Amino acid sequence: MTAYDPGNIFAKIMRGEIPAHKVFEDTEVLVMMDIFPQSKGHVLVIPRAASRNLLDADPVALSSAIIHVQRVARAVREALRPDGIRVIQFNEAPAGQSVFHLHFHVIPVYDGVDIGRHGQGRADDAELAAQAKAIAAAL
């Protein structure tokens, strides 16, 4: 297995080297808007513990992360009123992982609206900021 690279973009965001539309952060996770969303309100839950993906994650960090994923999914449901929610996590490039730091996608699904492709189409910053604020208020 390839080693964890501390220079990945999520590690840089967590260190404050790159800006992000943050929804929530504590000592265990960073929750932020995906700037290339598949749907309105697409959120990422990123454990702070260094791991490439689910396969090398510390079980304690992983258990904490999934609790945050549930909290965030509930907040997305309350704030944005989607008809459903997808939770997705990719492991390695052939499976669709493009940033090699463990993270979970919380993707609102709206009836009659197609889900976009992973990693395509950058969202408007003002819209992301408004969504982040609404979801944070629901947490």
C-alpha positions as CSV (number, residue, x, y, z in Angstrom):
1,M,0.0,0.0,0.0
2,T,1.2,3.5,-0.8
3,A,2.2,5.6,2.2
4,Y,0.2,8.6,3.4
5,D,1.3,11.9,1.9
6,P,1.1,14.8,4.4
7,G,1.2,17.2,1.4
8,N,-2.3,16.2,0.2
9,I,-4.8,19.0,-0.2
10,F,-6.9,18.1,2.8
11,A,-3.9,18.0,5.1
12,K,-3.0,21.5,3.7
13,I,-6.5,22.8,4.4
14,M,-6.5,21.4,7.9
15,R,-3.2,23.2,8.5
16,G,-4.7,26.4,7.3
17,E,-2.5,26.6,4.2
18,I,-5.5,26.6,1.8
19,P,-8.9,28.2,2.4
20,A,-12.1,26.2,2.6
21,H,-15.8,26.7,3.2
22,K,-15.8,25.2,6.7
23,V,-19.0,23.9,8.3
24,F,-17.6,22.6,11.5
25,E,-14.2,21.6,13.0
26,D,-12.9,20.2,16.3
27,T,-9.9,18.1,17.3
28,E,-11.2,15.0,15.5
29,V,-12.7,16.2,12.2
30,L,-13.0,19.0,9.7
31,V,-16.3,19.3,7.9
32,M,-16.3,21.4,4.8
33,M,-18.2,22.0,1.6
34,D,-17.0,20.1,-1.5
35,I,-16.0,22.8,-4.0
36,F,-16.8,20.4,-6.8
37,P,-20.1,19.2,-5.6
38,Q,-22.2,16.4,-7.0
39,S,-25.3,18.0,-5.6
40,K,-26.4,21.2,-3.8
41,G,-25.1,20.9,-0.2
42,H,-22.4,18.2,-0.8
43,V,-20.3,18.1,2.3
44,L,-17.0,16.3,3.2
45,V,-16.2,14.9,6.6
46,I,-12.5,14.6,7.1
47,P,-10.9,12.9,10.1
48,R,-7.9,14.9,11.3
49,A,-5.9,11.7,12.0
50,A,-3.5,11.0,9.1
51,S,-4.7,8.0,7.0
52,R,-4.8,7.5,3.3
53,N,-8.2,5.9,3.4
54,L,-10.5,3.5,5.2
55,L,-8.0,0.6,4.8
56,D,-5.2,2.2,6.9
57,A,-7.4,4.3,9.3
58,D,-7.0,4.0,13.1
59,P,-10.2,2.3,14.3
60,V,-10.7,4.9,17.1
61,A,-10.5,7.8,14.6
62,L,-12.7,5.9,12.2
63,S,-15.4,5.3,14.9
64,S,-15.4,9.0,15.8
65,A,-15.6,10.0,12.1
66,I,-18.7,8.0,11.4
67,I,-20.5,9.6,14.4
68,H,-19.7,13.0,12.8
69,V,-20.9,11.7,9.4
70,Q,-24.3,10.9,11.0
71,R,-24.5,14.3,12.7
72,V,-23.6,16.1,9.5
73,A,-26.1,14.0,7.4
74,R,-28.9,15.0,9.9
75,A,-27.9,18.6,9.7
76,V,-27.9,18.6,5.9
77,R,-31.4,17.0,6.0
78,E,-32.6,19.7,8.4
79,A,-30.9,22.7,6.6
80,L,-31.5,21.8,3.0
81,R,-34.5,19.4,3.0
82,P,-33.2,16.9,0.4
83,D,-35.4,13.9,-0.4
84,G,-32.5,11.5,0.5
85,I,-28.8,11.5,1.4
86,R,-25.9,9.4,0.0
87,V,-22.9,8.7,2.1
88,I,-19.9,7.7,0.0
89,Q,-16.3,6.8,0.7
90,F,-13.7,5.8,-1.9
91,N,-10.5,3.7,-1.4
92,E,-7.7,4.2,-3.9
93,A,-7.8,5.6,-7.4
94,P,-9.4,2.7,-9.2
95,A,-12.4,3.0,-6.8
96,G,-12.7,6.8,-7.5
97,Q,-10.5,8.3,-4.7
98,S,-8.9,11.5,-5.9
99,V,-7.6,12.9,-2.6
100,F,-5.6,10.5,-0.6
101,H,-6.7,11.4,2.9
102,L,-9.6,9.6,4.4
103,H,-12.9,11.4,3.9
104,F,-16.6,10.8,3.6
105,H,-19.0,12.4,1.2
106,V,-22.4,13.4,2.4
107,I,-24.4,14.1,-0.7
108,P,-28.0,15.4,-0.6
109,V,-30.3,13.9,-3.2
110,Y,-33.2,15.8,-4.6
111,D,-36.1,14.1,-6.5
112,G,-35.9,14.8,-10.2
113,V,-32.3,16.3,-10.0
114,D,-29.5,14.2,-11.4
115,I,-26.4,13.7,-9.2
116,G,-23.3,15.2,-10.9
117,R,-20.1,13.4,-11.6
118,H,-17.5,13.2,-8.9
119,G,-15.0,16.1,-9.0
120,Q,-16.5,18.1,-11.9
121,G,-17.9,21.6,-12.0
122,R,-16.7,24.1,-9.4
123,A,-19.5,25.6,-7.3
124,D,-20.0,29.3,-6.7
125,D,-18.2,30.4,-3.5
126,A,-21.1,32.6,-2.3
127,E,-23.5,29.6,-2.6
128,L,-21.1,27.3,-0.8
129,A,-20.7,29.8,2.0
130,A,-24.5,30.1,2.4
131,Q,-24.9,26.3,2.4
132,A,-22.0,26.0,5.0
133,K,-23.7,28.5,7.2
134,A,-27.1,26.8,7.0
135,I,-25.7,23.4,7.7
136,A,-23.6,24.7,10.6
137,A,-26.7,26.3,12.1
138,A,-28.4,22.9,12.0
139,L,-25.6,21.1,13.8
